[in-house]
Amino acid sequence: MGDFRPISLVGAMYKVLAKVLANRMRNVMQSVIGDYQIAFIKNRQILDSFVIAEEVIHKWKTEKDGGLLVKLDFEKAYDSVDHTFVDNMLEYGLQLEMKALDQGVYIVSVSFGVGLSSLIQKANNMGFIKGEVFGNNGVQVTHLQFVDDTVIFLKPRVDYLLNLKRIIRCFELSSKLKINFHKSYVVRVGKNVTHENSWADIFRCRKAALPITYLGIPLGARPYSKVFWNPVVDKIETRLRPWKRKFLSKSDYGDWIGNVWQWKMELRRGLFSWEISQWHCFLRYIECLKIRQSTKDTIGWGFNTNGVFTVLSFHTALEEVDGRTSLSFRNPWKGICPPKVELFTWQLLRGRVFVGEVL
C-alpha cells in the first residue's frame, strides 16, 4: 500500500491485488524459477545474457579454433502447437492446466524453457554437444534464450552441429513447433575462420557474419566503429524530426542560432573560375541582409520604394543595368531574335495577347 497514492487507488484495485500476489509469491519464486533464469528476477537483468554472449564471442576471437554461434528463428506457432505437449509440460512443471494460448506467450515459457532447454542441457551432459567453458569452476554456456530470441554456442565440430540439428528435430516432432531454417543462421567465430559456407550447408540454414542482432543490440560489433553507432544515430534522428519540424527552421538553406540567422548552402556542382567572383559577391550581398525572427516574413519588390511590384519598375530595371541601357522594348523589330518571338513581343507590348485579364 505504501507504493500507491490514495488518488491512484480510485478504480484501480487490480494494482493492489497484483502487489499482494507479488509479495506473497516472492518467498516461493526461488524454488520455482531455475538458477539460470535471467529476466524478471530481482537483481538480475535481461541484458546480462547479452553480456554473457559478448564474453563468449570475445573469448572465441582470441582462440585459434573459436566456435560456432547458432541463431534460431522459431515460427509464430499460435495454431500449430500440440496442446497435449503443452498440458504434459504444465503438469510436469507447474501442475496446472491451460487450454488458451494468447499469442505464444505461454508457448515461450513452456515449450522453450522446459522443452528445448532441457534437451540441450541433457545433450551437453551426455557429450553429444559441447558449449564454451568459463572459469575454474567449469561453468558451461551452451545456449541463451529470451522469448523467441535464441542463440546456441558450440565447439566447431561437425558431429556437434549434426547432433544439435537432431535435437531440434526431436523438439519439432514433440511440440509441433517448427523452426525457420531459412531464417536461422550459423556464424563461425575465431582467428582462423575458413569454410563458413560448409557449416551453413550442414545445418541447412543461411550463413552470416558478425555483428548480428541479439535482444535488439549488435552482438560482436566493434563499439569504436561508425557502423556500430549508425542505428543509434538513425533512431535519434527519427525522434528529432517532429521536434525539428515544430521548433527549428523549415528551410534547408540555414538555421537560427539564437536570434541570428546563419546561412547554410551547399552547391550541387563545382563552380567554374568565372563563377567564383559572382558567388562571393552573392554571399556578401545576402550577409548584409538583416533577418529578424520576431518579424513576420513578407514578399517585397526591391526595385520600388514602397516594395510593390509594377511593370514600370520592372521595365526601368531592365533598361538600366549597371547604369547603361542594355535592352529596349521600344522597337522589337531589330532581327536579334526569331520572327515569332518578335511578333509575340510586339503583341505583348500592345496588349494584344489574349490572357485571362484581357478576356
Beta strands, then each sheet from edge to edge (+ up, - down):
strand 1: 67-72
strand 2: 132-134
strand 3: 139-141
strand 4: 143-146
strand 5: 149-154
strand 6: 185-189
strand 7: 206-207
strand 8: 212-214
strand 9: 217-219
strand 10: 254-257
strand 11: 260-263
strand 12: 320-321
strand 13: 324-325
sheet 1: 4+ 5- 1+ 6- 7-
sheet 2: 2+ 3-
sheet 3: 8+ 9-
sheet 4: 10+ 11-
sheet 5: 12+ 13-
end
